[in-house]
């Protein structure tokens, strides 16, 4: 039945919380006991009731970074009843019956898938298909007949399954490559704060080293300037003392020379007097 919001509500759906595989098997047995079967021209135990079984697994992991990521996975098991028109038109060809069965099952699958509940709101078929595109795994079921009449159909089904398998494998490889790149990006993103902290510490150390080098340079320049000034003052005093010493020596020598000249003059004068 429609829910008035573009979706379909399926009656009889129940939700049970389980914590082990045994509880899941018990629910499967309980649901299997409610199934009704009927004898048809093609199947002696043809299902006359629809069975929709959806398993949602939530796994919570603890990491070193005190983060608790939650991983979710879902497995949908659907057992659909064959169409009622199959009982009336069983005398028609196998291809017509297969077409009717396929179209009817597609309609039922559309209604059942559209009725999947998410956060208490039933999702329309378009949104469900958009979510289904992101599924990681899926199954292809094909019914093969041993009759020689259906060899072409079986061969065609097998070829389609092989093509679908190749496409799924290539898609899975692409997804794995994308996931690996995303994980690598996540690792780099997680390492980015650490690198920022390390770089900030290095910059802080460099700034401290630069300031210490600058202070040491200024200190040495001040000390060297003081030493130069002290040496200059000492040199100036030494030169003044040397100048005064030399000047005194010259003055003393001049006086001694004058004394010698005076003695020579007196000596020569005395000698002249003696000759006379």
C-alpha positions as CSV (number, residue, x, y, z in Angstrom):
1,X,0.0,0.0,0.0
2,X,1.1,3.6,-0.7
3,X,2.1,5.8,2.2
4,X,1.1,9.1,0.5
5,X,4.7,10.3,0.2
6,X,5.6,8.5,-3.0
7,X,6.7,5.4,-1.3
8,X,5.2,1.9,-0.6
9,X,4.5,0.4,2.8
10,X,4.7,-3.3,3.1
11,X,2.5,-4.9,5.8
12,X,3.8,-7.5,8.2
13,X,7.4,-6.2,8.3
14,X,8.9,-6.6,11.7
15,X,12.2,-5.4,13.2
16,X,14.2,-7.5,15.7
17,X,17.5,-6.6,17.4
18,X,19.9,-9.5,17.5
19,X,23.4,-9.9,18.9
20,X,24.6,-13.3,17.4
21,X,24.4,-15.5,14.4
22,X,22.2,-18.0,16.3
23,X,19.5,-15.4,16.8
24,X,19.6,-14.6,13.1
25,X,19.2,-18.3,12.2
26,X,16.3,-18.5,14.7
27,X,14.5,-15.6,13.0
28,X,15.0,-17.3,9.6
29,X,13.5,-20.5,10.9
30,X,10.6,-18.6,12.4
31,X,10.0,-16.8,9.1
32,X,10.3,-20.0,7.1
33,X,7.6,-21.6,9.2
34,X,5.1,-18.9,8.1
35,X,5.7,-19.5,4.4
36,X,3.0,-21.0,2.2
37,X,3.7,-23.2,-0.8
38,X,1.5,-24.7,-3.5
39,X,2.0,-27.3,-6.2
40,X,2.3,-25.8,-9.7
41,X,3.1,-27.2,-13.1
42,X,6.7,-26.2,-12.8
43,X,7.4,-26.4,-9.1
44,X,5.9,-28.7,-6.5
45,X,6.8,-26.3,-3.7
46,X,6.1,-23.0,-5.3
47,X,6.2,-20.1,-2.8
48,X,2.8,-18.4,-2.4
49,X,4.1,-15.8,0.0
50,X,6.6,-13.0,-0.2
51,X,9.5,-13.1,2.3
52,X,11.7,-10.1,2.8
53,X,14.7,-10.5,5.2
54,X,17.1,-7.6,5.7
55,X,20.2,-8.0,8.0
56,X,21.9,-4.8,9.1
57,X,25.2,-5.1,11.0
58,X,26.7,-2.3,13.1
59,X,30.3,-2.8,14.2
60,X,31.9,-0.3,16.5
61,X,35.7,-0.3,16.6
62,X,38.0,1.4,19.1
63,X,41.1,3.1,17.8
64,X,44.2,4.7,19.3
65,X,43.0,8.2,18.6
66,X,40.0,7.7,21.0
67,X,37.7,7.6,18.0
68,X,35.0,5.0,17.7
69,X,34.2,4.6,14.0
70,X,31.0,2.6,13.3
71,X,30.9,0.3,10.2
72,X,27.5,-0.6,8.8
73,X,26.7,-3.4,6.4
74,X,23.3,-4.6,5.0
75,X,22.3,-7.9,3.4
76,X,18.8,-8.1,1.8
77,X,17.3,-11.6,1.2
78,X,14.1,-11.6,-0.8
79,X,12.0,-14.6,-1.6
80,X,9.2,-13.7,-4.0
81,X,6.1,-15.7,-4.9
82,X,5.5,-16.7,-8.5
83,X,2.8,-14.8,-10.4
84,X,-0.8,-16.2,-10.2
85,X,-1.2,-15.9,-13.9
86,X,1.4,-18.6,-14.1
87,X,-1.2,-21.1,-13.0
88,X,-3.7,-20.1,-15.7
89,X,-1.4,-19.8,-18.7
90,X,0.8,-22.8,-18.0
91,X,0.1,-24.1,-21.5
92,X,1.8,-21.2,-23.2
93,X,5.4,-21.3,-24.3
94,X,8.3,-21.2,-21.9
95,X,9.5,-17.8,-23.1
96,X,6.1,-16.2,-22.5
97,X,6.0,-17.7,-19.0
98,X,9.5,-16.5,-18.3
99,X,8.7,-13.0,-19.5
100,X,5.6,-12.8,-17.3
101,X,7.5,-14.1,-14.3
102,X,10.3,-11.7,-14.9
103,X,8.0,-8.7,-15.3
104,X,5.9,-9.6,-12.3
105,X,8.9,-10.2,-10.1
106,X,10.4,-6.8,-11.3
107,X,7.2,-5.1,-10.2
108,X,7.2,-6.8,-6.8
109,X,10.9,-6.1,-6.3
110,X,10.3,-2.4,-7.1
111,X,7.5,-2.3,-4.5
112,X,9.5,-4.2,-1.9
113,X,12.7,-2.2,-2.4
114,X,10.8,1.1,-2.3
115,X,9.4,0.0,1.1
116,X,12.8,-0.2,2.7
117,X,12.7,2.0,5.8
118,X,15.5,4.4,6.7
119,X,15.3,6.5,9.9
120,X,11.5,5.9,10.1
121,X,10.8,7.2,6.6
122,X,10.0,5.0,3.7
123,X,12.2,5.7,0.7
124,X,10.8,6.0,-2.9
125,X,12.1,3.7,-5.6
126,X,14.3,6.4,-7.2
127,X,16.1,7.2,-4.0
128,X,16.4,3.5,-3.2
129,X,18.1,2.9,-6.6
130,X,20.5,5.7,-5.9
131,X,21.4,4.0,-2.6
132,X,21.7,0.6,-4.3
133,X,24.3,1.9,-6.7
134,X,26.6,2.4,-3.8
135,X,26.4,-1.2,-2.6
136,X,29.6,-3.1,-2.3
137,X,28.4,-6.6,-3.3
138,X,25.5,-8.2,-5.0
139,X,24.3,-11.6,-6.3
140,X,23.2,-12.8,-9.7
141,X,20.8,-15.8,-9.6
142,X,20.0,-17.6,-12.8
143,X,17.7,-20.6,-13.2
144,X,19.2,-23.1,-15.7
145,X,17.3,-26.0,-17.2
146,X,18.7,-29.4,-18.3
147,X,16.2,-29.6,-21.2
148,X,17.6,-29.3,-24.7
149,X,14.8,-26.9,-25.6
150,X,16.2,-24.2,-23.3
151,X,19.9,-24.5,-24.3
152,X,19.9,-21.2,-26.1
153,X,18.3,-19.4,-23.2
154,X,20.7,-21.0,-20.7
155,X,23.7,-20.1,-22.9
156,X,22.5,-16.5,-23.2
157,X,22.0,-16.3,-19.4
158,X,25.5,-17.6,-18.8
159,X,27.0,-15.1,-21.2
160,X,25.1,-12.3,-19.5
161,X,26.3,-13.5,-16.1
162,X,29.9,-13.6,-17.3
163,X,29.6,-10.1,-18.7
164,X,28.1,-8.9,-15.5
165,X,30.8,-10.6,-13.5
166,X,33.5,-8.9,-15.5
167,X,31.9,-5.5,-15.1
168,X,31.5,-6.1,-11.4
169,X,35.1,-7.2,-11.0
170,X,36.3,-4.1,-12.9
171,X,34.0,-1.9,-10.9
172,X,35.3,-3.5,-7.7
173,X,38.9,-2.9,-8.7
174,X,38.1,0.7,-9.4
175,X,36.4,1.1,-6.0
176,X,39.3,-0.6,-4.3
177,X,41.7,1.8,-6.0
178,X,39.6,4.8,-5.0
179,X,39.3,3.5,-1.5
180,X,43.0,3.0,-1.2
181,X,43.6,6.5,-2.4
182,X,41.0,7.8,0.0
183,X,42.6,5.9,2.9
184,X,46.0,7.3,1.9
185,X,44.4,10.8,1.8
186,X,42.8,10.2,5.2
187,X,46.2,9.1,6.6
188,X,47.8,12.2,5.2
189,X,45.0,14.3,6.6
190,X,45.5,12.7,10.0
191,X,49.2,13.4,9.8
192,X,48.7,17.0,8.7
193,X,48.1,18.3,12.3
194,X,51.2,16.4,13.5
195,X,53.3,17.9,10.7
196,X,51.9,21.3,11.4
197,X,52.9,20.9,15.1
198,X,56.4,19.7,14.1
199,X,56.8,22.6,11.7
200,X,55.6,25.1,14.3
201,X,58.1,23.6,16.8
202,X,60.9,23.8,14.2
203,X,60.0,27.4,13.4
204,X,59.9,28.2,17.2
205,X,63.4,26.7,17.6
206,X,64.7,28.5,14.6
207,X,63.3,31.8,16.0
208,X,64.9,31.1,19.3
209,X,68.2,30.2,17.6
210,X,68.0,33.4,15.5
211,X,67.3,35.5,18.6
212,X,70.1,33.8,20.6
213,X,72.6,34.3,17.7
214,X,71.5,37.9,17.4
215,X,72.0,38.5,21.1
216,X,75.4,36.7,21.1
217,X,76.4,38.8,18.1
218,X,75.3,42.0,19.7
219,X,77.1,41.0,22.9
220,X,80.3,40.2,21.1
221,X,80.1,43.4,19.1
222,X,79.7,45.4,22.4
223,X,82.6,43.5,24.0
224,X,84.8,44.1,20.9
225,X,83.9,47.8,20.8
226,X,84.8,48.1,24.5
227,X,88.1,46.3,23.9
228,X,88.9,48.6,21.0
229,X,88.1,51.7,22.9
230,X,90.1,50.5,25.9
231,X,93.0,49.6,23.7
232,X,92.8,53.0,22.0
233,X,92.8,54.9,25.3
234,X,95.7,52.8,26.6
235,X,97.6,53.4,23.3
236,X,96.9,57.1,23.5
237,X,98.3,57.3,27.1
238,X,101.3,55.2,26.1
239,X,102.0,57.5,23.1
240,X,101.7,60.6,25.3
241,X,104.0,59.1,27.9
242,X,106.5,58.2,25.2
243,X,106.2,61.7,23.7
244,X,106.9,63.3,27.1
245,X,109.8,61.0,27.7
246,X,111.4,61.7,24.3
247,X,110.7,65.4,24.7
248,X,112.5,65.4,28.2
249,X,115.4,63.4,26.8
250,X,115.9,65.9,23.9
251,X,115.7,68.8,26.3
252,X,118.2,67.2,28.6
253,X,120.6,66.4,25.7
254,X,120.4,70.0,24.5
255,X,121.4,71.2,28.0
256,X,124.2,68.7,28.1
257,X,125.4,69.8,24.7
258,X,125.3,73.4,25.8
259,X,127.4,72.5,28.9
260,X,129.9,70.6,26.7
261,X,130.1,73.7,24.4
262,X,130.6,76.0,27.4
263,X,133.4,73.6,28.8
264,X,135.0,73.5,25.3
265,X,134.9,77.2,25.0
266,X,136.4,77.7,28.5
267,X,139.0,75.0,27.8
268,X,140.0,76.6,24.5
269,X,140.2,80.0,26.2
270,X,142.3,78.6,29.0
271,X,144.6,77.0,26.4
272,X,145.1,80.2,24.5
273,X,145.9,82.0,27.7
274,X,148.6,79.4,28.6
275,X,150.2,79.8,25.2
276,X,150.4,83.5,25.6
